[in-house]
Every structure is written in C-alpha cells, then in structure tokens.
Amino acid sequence: MTRLVSWTAFVVAAVALATPKPVLACAVCFGDPNSPMAVGASWGVLLLVGVTAAVLSAFAGFFLYLVKRSRMALGQPVELSRSSQASGSM
C-alpha cells in the first residue's frame, strides 16, 4: 500500500512539473481585470454566494418554523413578532 501511495505521489509530481506554465493560468487571471470575461466571472461568484446564502437562510427559517410548531403542539406560549401580530397571521 505504501508503494502505491509513493508511486502515485511521484507520478502526480512529475506530471505537475512537466506541464507548461501557461497551461496553469486562465485568461481571467492574467488578463485585463475590466474585461467582460473577468466581470462575468465576478458576477458569477456573487450569484453563487447569493444562492448559497438564500438556501441556508431558508434552511434556518424552516427549523425556526419547526420550533414554533413544536411549541404550539406542546401548549407552550409562542411569541409572535410585531409584523405577524399586525397582519393577524401566525
């Protein structure tokens, strides 16, 4: 097993050293930061962060909903926020 790991590490290191350096860089990294490709990549990253935050917020909201429902089922008082009291919904 140790021979296999050391051989694999050697092959990976040899391939990494044998590849030309321009292959390791993309046009966004070494290009103009104001180019359309770089701007598009930045917007893509922001979109992915926004989607991740939305999904995590929905996940946390679902658990808060479950806590509220479990307290209602046990007969414990449920504190409502001002916005839900004003609209009359639970």
KOLKOLKE-982248 format. One line per 4 residues: number of its first residue (from 1); their letters; for each residue x, y, z of N, C-alpha, C. Coordinates in pm, whole numbers, plus 32768, in hexadecimal, padded with zeros to 4 digits. Each point is the difference from the previous one (the first is absolute). Example, Ala and Ser with C-alpha at 12.3 -4.5 7.8 and 13.67 -1.06 7.14 Angstrom:
// KOLKOLKE-982248
1) as) 8527/7DC7/830C/7FA7/8077/8000/805A/8078/8000 | 7FDD/8069/7FB8/8052/8077/8006/7FB3/806D/8049
// end
This chain:
// KOLKOLKE-982248
1) mtrl) 8052/7F89/8000/7FAE/8077/8000/8057/807E/8000 | 806D/7FFC/804D/8059/8073/8007/8043/8018/7F79 | 8020/7F95/7FBA/803F/800F/7F7C/7FA0/8042/7F9E | 7F81/7FDC/8009/7F9D/8038/7FA6/7FEF/8096/8019
5) vswt) 7FFD/8027/807E/7FF2/808E/8023/807A/804E/7FD3 | 8077/7FCA/8018/8079/8048/7FD8/800B/8007/7F67 | 7FD9/7F96/7FBB/8005/8002/7F6E/7F9B/8065/7FC8 | 7F89/8005/8039/7F9B/8060/7FD4/802F/808F/8019
9) afvv) 803C/8018/8073/8033/8086/801E/806F/8026/7F9E | 8054/7FA1/7FDD/806B/801C/7FA0/7FC7/8022/7F77 | 7F9D/7FB6/7FD3/7FC4/8018/7F7C/7FBB/8088/7FFE | 7FB8/8021/8068/7FBC/8082/8006/8066/8071/7FFF
13) aava) 806B/7FF3/804C/8068/8067/8003/8044/800C/7F78 | 801A/7F91/7FBE/8041/8004/7F7C/7FA7/8043/7F99 | 7F7F/7FE1/8002/7FA3/803F/7FA1/7FF4/8095/801E | 7FFD/8026/807E/7FF5/808E/8024/807C/804E/7FD4
17) latp) 8074/7FC3/800A/807B/8045/7FD7/8012/7FFF/7F69 | 7FC5/7FA0/7FBC/8012/7FF6/7F6F/7FA1/8058/7FB1 | 7F94/802E/803E/7FA0/8052/7FB7/8038/808C/7FEC | 7FE4/803B/7F8D/802E/808A/7FE9/7FB7/8061/805D
21) kpvl) 8043/8068/8026/7FC7/8061/805E/7F88/804C/7FC8 | 7FF8/8022/7F7E/7F88/8046/7FD0/7F81/7FAC/800B | 800E/7F7E/8008/7F8A/7FAA/800D/7FBF/8014/8089 | 804D/8025/8063/7FCC/800C/8088/7FB1/8081/8017
25) acav) 8008/805E/7FA7/7FBC/8080/8012/7F90/800E/7F9A | 7F93/8041/802C/7F92/8018/7FA3/8007/8092/7FD0 | 7FAE/8020/7F9F/8002/8086/7FC8/7FCF/8067/8065 | 7FAB/7FD8/805D/7FCC/805D/8064/806E/8028/8063
29) cfgd) 8055/7FA0/8023/8066/801D/8066/806A/8062/7FCE | 802A/7FF1/7F85/806B/8054/7FCC/7FD1/8068/7F9C | 7F7E/800A/7FED/7FCB/8061/7FA1/7FDE/8084/8043 | 7FB9/8052/7FB8/7FD4/8081/8030/7F91/7FEB/8067
33) pnsp) 800C/8039/8079/7F97/7FEC/8065/7F7C/8040/7FDA | 7FFF/805A/7FA0/7F85/8040/7FD4/7FC8/7FC2/7F80 | 8038/7F91/7FD5/7FCE/7FBF/7F87/7F78/7FC0/801D | 7FB1/7FEC/7F99/7F7B/7FC3/8016/8008/7F76/8040
37) mavg) 8068/7FB5/7FE2/800D/7F7B/803B/8018/8008/8097 | 8055/805D/802C/801B/8010/808E/7F85/8035/804A | 7FBA/805E/7FC3/7F87/8036/803D/7F95/7F93/800C | 7FF3/7FAF/7F98/7FA0/7F92/8003/8023/7F99/806B
41) aswg) 8080/7FE3/8010/802A/7FA2/8068/7FE1/8038/808B | 8014/8082/8012/7FE1/803E/8081/7F6B/7FFA/801E | 7FAD/801C/7F9B/7F6F/7FF6/8014/7FD6/7F70/801A | 8041/7FA2/7FC2/7FE2/7F73/8018/801E/7FD8/808F
45) vlll) 8070/802F/8034/8023/7FE2/808B/7F9A/8040/805F | 7FD9/807C/7FE5/7F9D/8042/8055/7F79/7FB8/7FFA | 7FD9/7FD2/7F8C/7F83/7FB6/7FF3/8004/7F7F/8050 | 806F/7FB8/7FF8/800C/7F83/804B/7FFE/8018/8096
49) vgvt) 8040/806A/802E/7FFD/8021/808F/7F71/8025/8029 | 7FBA/804C/7FAC/7F77/8026/801F/7FA2/7F88/8007 | 800E/7FA3/7FA3/7FAC/7F88/8002/801D/7FAD/807C | 807F/7FF3/8023/8025/7FB5/8077/7FC5/8040/807D
53) aavl) 8008/8084/800B/7FC7/8046/8074/7F69/7FF0/8005 | 7FBD/8004/7F8D/7F6F/7FEF/7FFE/7FD7/7F74/802D | 8047/7F9B/7FD2/7FDF/7F77/8027/8019/7FEB/8094 | 806E/8034/8033/801B/7FF1/8090/7F9B/804D/8054
57) safa) 7FD4/8073/7FD2/7F9B/804D/8048/7F7B/7FB5/8001 | 7FDA/7FC6/7F90/7F85/7FB2/7FFB/8008/7F86/805C | 8073/7FC2/8005/8015/7F8D/8058/7FF0/8029/8092 | 803D/8070/8026/7FF4/8031/808A/7F6F/8028/801E
61) gffl) 7FBD/803F/7FA1/7F75/8027/8013/7FA5/7F87/8013 | 801C/7F94/7FB8/7FB1/7F87/8010/800F/7FC8/808D | 8079/8002/8037/8011/7FCE/8087/7FBE/805B/8067 | 8001/8082/7FE8/7FB8/805A/805A/7F6A/7FE4/7FFA
65) ylvk) 7FCD/7FE2/7F8A/7F74/7FDC/7FEF/7FE2/7F7F/804E | 805A/7F9D/7FF8/7FEB/7F84/804A/8000/8017/8097 | 8057/8058/8030/8002/8020/8090/7F7C/803F/8029 | 7FCE/805C/7FB0/7F81/8042/801D/7F8E/7F9B/8003
69) rsrm) 7FFC/7FA8/7F9C/7F95/7F9C/7FFB/8008/7F9E/8073 | 8077/7FD9/8028/800D/7FA3/8070/7FD6/8041/8083 | 801D/8081/8011/7FD3/8045/8078/7F68/800D/8002 | 7FC5/8018/7F8C/7F6E/8008/7FF8/7FC2/7F78/8021
73) algq) 803C/7F94/7FD2/7FCC/7F79/801A/800A/7FDB/8093 | 8066/8033/8044/8011/7FE3/808E/7FAF/805D/8059 | 7FC0/8063/7FC7/7FAF/805D/804D/804F/8071/803E | 807C/8010/7FDA/8051/806E/8035/7FDE/8080/7FB4
77) pvel) 800C/8071/8044/7FE2/807E/7FB9/8066/801A/7F91 | 7FCF/8033/7F92/8054/801F/7F8E/8005/8097/7FF2 | 807A/8036/7FFF/800F/8090/7FF0/7FFC/8024/7F6D | 7FA9/805B/7FDE/7FF4/802C/7F75/8043/8087/7FF1
81) srss) 8035/8018/7F8C/803D/8083/7FE7/7F93/8065/7FE5 | 8022/807F/8001/7F9D/806B/7FEC/7FC2/7FF8/7F74 | 804D/7FDC/7F9D/7FCB/7FFD/7F77/7F96/7F94/7FF1 | 8012/7F8C/803F/7F9C/7F97/7FF4/7F87/801D/8056
85) qasg) 8010/8049/8070/7F8D/8025/8053/7FAC/8068/7FB8 | 803F/805A/7FB9/7FB6/8069/7FBB/7FAF/7FC6/7F8C | 8037/7F9B/7FBD/7FB8/7FC8/7F8D/7F9A/7F98/8028 | 800B/7FCE/807E/7F9F/7F9F/802F/8022/7F71/7FDC
89) sm) 8072/7FE7/7FC8/8027/7F76/7FDD/805F/7FCA/806B | 8010/7F7B/7FFE/8057/7FC1/8064/8081/7FDC/7FC0
// end
